């Protein structure tokens, strides 16, 4: 099985996994790395040096720039925007080594219109609400919202909000504190 590229999509990368779909008006630049079974929707942009793991969903209008790495099973909602330069100036041309990186860990979800400021890490199975502006690291299983994004609750691997005892009422998974975040047990 090979990647599918819609006739109006543009995939210039040679490092795209089997089963990945690149839809109309999406653009994947040369040097981007895209895993297996990803879905890159209409109008999305994946820049040289961006890395997407397996089974990543990149919804319409999302911009994934150089220095962004999304691990497996990350969900990027419509119009998610990543940055990679804290002090951009049009007259200063910066190479990839001068840009900041961002890491989105396995299973994390970013809601529609979320903005992720570079230099941050979003933990496993974390969830940033629609419109959140992520300016600092987000712990594993955290639900963050607002501008700037702040911890509002904890969420399970299945996406359910966790009660105070950290046992999911949806799937029954127990969670324990692990550093600043949680982990499923």
Secondary structure, 3 states (H helix, E strand, C coil): CCCEECCCCEECCCEECCCCEECCCCEECCCCEECCCCEECCCCEECCCCEECCCCEECCCCEECCCEEECCCCEECCCCEECCCCCCCCCCCCCHHHCCCEEECCCCEECCCCEECCCCEECCCCEECCCCEECCCECCCEEEECECCEEEEEECCCCCECCCCCECCCCCCEEEEECCEEEEC
